[in-house]
């Protein structure tokens, strides 16, 4: 028996073509199955309001019966790289476009897409060093004026 040609490990759940077809099914399902939120009207009645679901990688993974880590492993494989790149691009495009027209929460979408604008403009990545508090002494007349304004309590030099 030739052991060099023997496949080891669990077989993949999808071929690249099957994964792409499953993603197309997911897109159709997402658009056909909105989420609902109850809205209370002025008369006290409650009506369900439909909200379109955003495409998400975790949602696709659940729909496909895999975990997000499996998708990330597929991305590393040459035969899946193009399909996975298209899937990821369509998900990101849906999230970004939905956030831009406020169909989805822009803050959440920017975090999911790692679009937060974070710049260290104060320390250049270095640790902040605290300086000791500044103390000063004023004469009695100046302390009286400052206290009458009520902005701070000062110690009077005797």
N, C-alpha and C positions, 0 to 999 in steps of 0.2 A: 504494500500500500504506500503510495506516494504522499508523505505528510507535508511536503512543501506547498502543494496546491490546496490543502485543506484550510477552509475558512475557520477562523477562531472568533468566538464572541457571539453576541446576540445579533441577529440580522436587523438591518435598518428598517424602520417602520415605513419609510417612503423612498421612492426613487426621486430624482430631481423633478421629473415630469409630474409625478403623482403629488409631490409637495406643492408645486405651482397650481395644479388643478384644485387641490384642497384649499389653497389660499383664495382662489376665485370663488369657491363655494362659500368660504368664510365672509368675503366681501358682500356677496349677495345676501347671506343670512343677516349680517350686521345691519345692512340698509333696510331689510324687510322686517326687522324685529327691534323697534325702538324700545328704550327704557321709558318708564312712566313715573311721574312725580305727581302727587296729589296737590291740587290747588284749592284753597278754601275761598269761596266767593263771598261777596258782601252779604248775601242772604243766608250764609251759613252752609250752603250746599258745597259738596266736594266733587271736583271733576278731575279725572286723570288727564295729565298733559304729557303728550309724547315728546321725547327727546332722542335725537339720533345718537346712536352709539358711535364713539370714535373707534377707528381701527387701532388695535394695540397688539404688540408682540405677545403679551401674556394671554390676551383674549384668543389670538390665533392658535397659540400653543394648546390651550384648553380645548378649543374647537377641534383641533387636529389629533387630540389624544396624546400629546407629547408634553414635555415640560420645556420651559424657555431655555434651559441649559442644553437640551437636545438640539434645539434650533441653533444655538451658538456653536455647538460642535459641528453641525452640518455646514455652517458658514466657513469653517476651517478646511473643509474638504473641497478639492478642486472641482469635482463634478457638480457640487451644490452651490459654488460661490456666486455664479451669475443669478441663479434663481433666488438665493437668499438676499442678494444685494437689491434685486427688484422688489422683493417683498418688503424689506426694510425701508426702501425709498418710498414705496406707496403708503406705508404706514406713517412715516414721518411727514409726507406731503399732506395726507389727510389730517393729521393732528395740527400741523402748522396752519394750513388753510382754514381749518375749523376754528382755530384760536384767533386768527386774524379777523374773521368776520363775527367773532364772539359767539359762535355756535357752541364752542367748547370753552372752558375756563382758560383764558390766556396765561394766567400765572402757573396753573398746573401743567399746561402744555409746555411752557418754556422750561420748567424743571424736568419734565420727562424727556424733553429733547436736548437737555443740557445747554440751553441757550442763555442761562443767567449770565449777566454781565458783571463779572467779579474782577476788580482790579485793586491791588494794594497800592494806593497812592500816597500813603503816609509814612510807611516804614521801609519800603523797598524790600520786604521779606525779613527784616531784622526785628529782633525782640524790642518791645517798647520798654524803655527804662524810665521809671518814675523819678521825678526830681523831688527833693524834700520840700515841705511846705515853707512858704516865705512868712517870716514873722517880722513885725515892725512895732515900734512904740511911738505913740503920739502924746502930746502934752494934754493936760486936763481940759483946756478950752476946746481943742480939736475933738477930743473924745466926746465931749458934751454935745457938740454940733452933730457928730456922726450918730450918736445914740438918739438924738431928737428926730433925726430923719427916719430912724427905725430900720435901716438897712442891715445893720450888723451890731453885734455886741463886741466892744473892744475893752481891753484891760487898760486902766489908767495907770500911768507911771507915777509913783509917789516919790 
